[in-house]
Amino acid sequence: MGSLTKYVSNDRPEFAVFLEDDDKVCYVYLLNEERIVGDIWLYNSVPTPSEPEWHKKENIPFLNPAAFVKENLEPFDAWDVRR
């Protein structure tokens, strides 16, 4: 099951970060007044393709291909303050 999470800045409420994991891929979007002004791919939730799928618009949001993906990373924990 996918997830959507929105974080709004207390100091600058016109800015927000929107995290979307649709069970295919996870992206984070930077919003300014509810308009997407930037995006970052975080991870693939399904097997990583060997070739890019960017040439087919119907594949949006795009999986990153193997050349750009590091496998077996530790899960992210926002509450873990170790550095």
C-alpha positions in Angstrom: 0.0 0.0 0.0 1.4 3.4 -1.0 1.8 6.3 1.3 1.6 10.1 1.1 3.1 12.4 3.6 3.2 16.2 3.6 5.5 18.3 5.8 4.8 22.1 5.9 7.4 24.6 7.1 6.3 26.5 10.3 8.5 29.4 9.4 7.6 29.6 5.7 4.2 27.9 5.3 4.2 28.5 1.6 6.8 25.8 1.3 6.2 22.1 1.9 7.8 18.8 1.2 5.5 16.0 -0.1 6.7 12.4 0.1 4.9 9.9 -2.2 5.5 6.1 -2.3 3.1 4.6 -4.7 4.4 1.0 -4.2 6.4 1.4 -7.5 8.8 4.3 -6.7 9.2 6.9 -4.0 9.7 10.6 -4.8 9.9 13.7 -2.7 8.4 16.9 -4.1 9.2 20.5 -3.0 6.1 22.6 -3.1 5.8 26.4 -3.2 2.2 27.6 -2.8 1.1 24.0 -3.7 3.0 24.1 -7.0 5.8 21.5 -7.5 9.1 23.3 -8.0 11.4 20.4 -7.6 11.5 16.6 -7.2 14.0 14.0 -6.0 13.9 10.2 -6.6 14.5 8.3 -3.4 14.1 4.6 -4.2 12.4 2.0 -6.3 9.8 -0.1 -4.5 9.8 -2.8 -7.2 12.7 -4.6 -8.9 15.1 -2.1 -10.5 15.1 -2.2 -14.3 18.3 -2.5 -16.2 17.3 0.1 -18.8 15.8 3.5 -18.2 12.0 3.8 -18.7 12.1 7.6 -19.2 11.3 7.4 -22.9 7.7 6.3 -22.2 5.6 9.0 -20.6 3.0 6.4 -19.4 5.7 5.1 -17.0 5.6 8.3 -14.9 6.7 8.3 -12.1 9.9 6.7 -13.4 11.9 4.0 -11.8 15.6 4.7 -11.7 17.6 2.1 -13.7 20.4 -0.1 -12.2 23.2 2.3 -13.3 21.8 4.9 -10.8 20.7 2.6 -7.9 22.6 1.2 -5.0 21.0 -2.0 -3.7 20.5 -3.2 -0.1 20.6 0.2 1.7 19.6 0.5 5.3 16.0 1.7 5.7 15.6 5.4 6.5 14.5 6.2 10.0 13.6 9.9 10.5 13.7 9.4 14.3 17.2 7.9 14.4 19.5 10.8 15.4 22.8 8.9 15.1 25.1 10.5 12.5 
